[in-house]
Amino acid sequence: MLGWLRRRLRRDDAGRKRLIIALARAEEALIETHVENVLDVFEAVGDEIPLDRLLDIYLDAMEPREPRATIIARRVLARLESSDDAPGKQRPARRPRRGEKEKL
């Protein structure tokens, strides 16, 4: 009887670990999608609206909760900052999503 219980608890721990990992991956994918959307909007209207205002408008419209909104804003700023160092100031390349092959 105790052996069955131990095996079940171990299995539950493994399932819980898989669930936590899956939720973390989903959260990262959601944040990455928001970052890509903000960059798309910035590319479209970046000359007309200051970046801080654009971020406020986007985050207000999409209503992500804290700390997700802060993470999105930081990642957008980091991507734009890293693209400022590059010649031509092009939009930074999108990171490949899980299962996608990287384009060269």
N, C-alpha and C positions, 0 to 999 in steps of 0.2 A: 504494500500500500504506500509506504513512504517513498519507494523508488518511483512510482507513478507520479506522485506529487512533485518530486524533485524534477523529473523530466518535464512535467507540465510548466513548472516555474521557469526552467531554463528556456523552454520554447516561448513562453510569454515574454521573457526578457529579450530574446532574439527578435521577436515580432515587434516589440516596443522600439528596439533600436532601428529596425528597418523603417518603421513609421516615422520616427524622429528625423532620420536621414531624408526620407521622401519629402517631409514637410519643409525641411531646410532647403532642399533643391527647388521646391515649388516657390518658396519665398524669394530665393535668389533669381529665379526666372521672372517672377512678377516685378521685382525691382529693376531688372535689366530691361524689361519691356517698357516700364515707365521712363527709364533713362533714354532709351531709343526714341520714344515718343516726344520727350522734351527736346531732344536734339533735332528731330524732324521739324518741330514747330519753330525752334530757333533758326534753323536753316531757312525756313519759309519767311519768317518775319523778324529776323535778328536785327536788321537795320532800322526797324520801325519802333521796336519796344526794347527798353533796357532789359538786360538779362535778369536782374533781380526782380523786376516787375513781371517778366514772362514766367519765371519760376513761381511767383506768388499766384498768378492767374491759373497756371496749370495745376498746382497743388491744391488750390482752392476748388477748382472745378472737379478734380478727380477725387478729392477728399481722402487721401491716404492718411492713416493715423500716424501719430508719433510712435516710435522713432523712424518709421518707414519714410516719412516725408523728408526728414533730415538726411537720411541715407541717400535718397534719390537726389536731393539738391547737391550734396557733397560729391556724388559720383559724376553728375553732370558737370559741375565746376572742374573737377579733376580731369575729365576727358577734354573739356574745352581748353584748359590750361596746358595740357600736354600737346594739344594740336597747335597751340600758339607758338610752341618752340619749333615746330616743323616748318620747312619751307613751303610757301604757298598757303599756309593756314587752312588746310582742308580739314573737313570733318574727320575725326578719328575713325578708324575702321571698326566695324562692329565685331565684337567677340563672337566666335562661332558658338551656337547653342549646342547643348548636349546632343550628340548623335550626328551633328553636321560636320562636314569636312571643312578644314580651313582653306580659304581661297588665297592664292598667292598673288 
